[in-house]
């Protein structure tokens, strides 16, 4: 078993993320994994990402607040416990348009 305590979760700094604090919960720097890694991101009001894609599937779960996910097909406002799946190569932008911090859980396969 690999346990990562929230207070010891290592930060990571992905490109094109602004006004966000990202933590690795499992996999990569946070410990062994053979297939996926988990991250948690805190988005400040106005924080988010640019419209970019990656070669792997992504899954998001909003744990607190509201996060708008924009794709080339439109956008969706996700609230607490709402989730979204993005296909490999699907471009997305995340944005916290509210005045309250938001927190999302991210699950991705190891690249």
Beta strands, then each sheet from edge to edge (+ up, - down):
strand 1: 10-12
strand 2: 17-26
strand 3: 36-49
strand 4: 58-64
strand 5: 67-71
strand 6: 74-78
strand 7: 83-86
strand 8: 93-95
strand 9: 102-109
sheet 1: 1+ 2- 3+ 9- 4+ 7-
sheet 2: 6+ 5- 8+
end
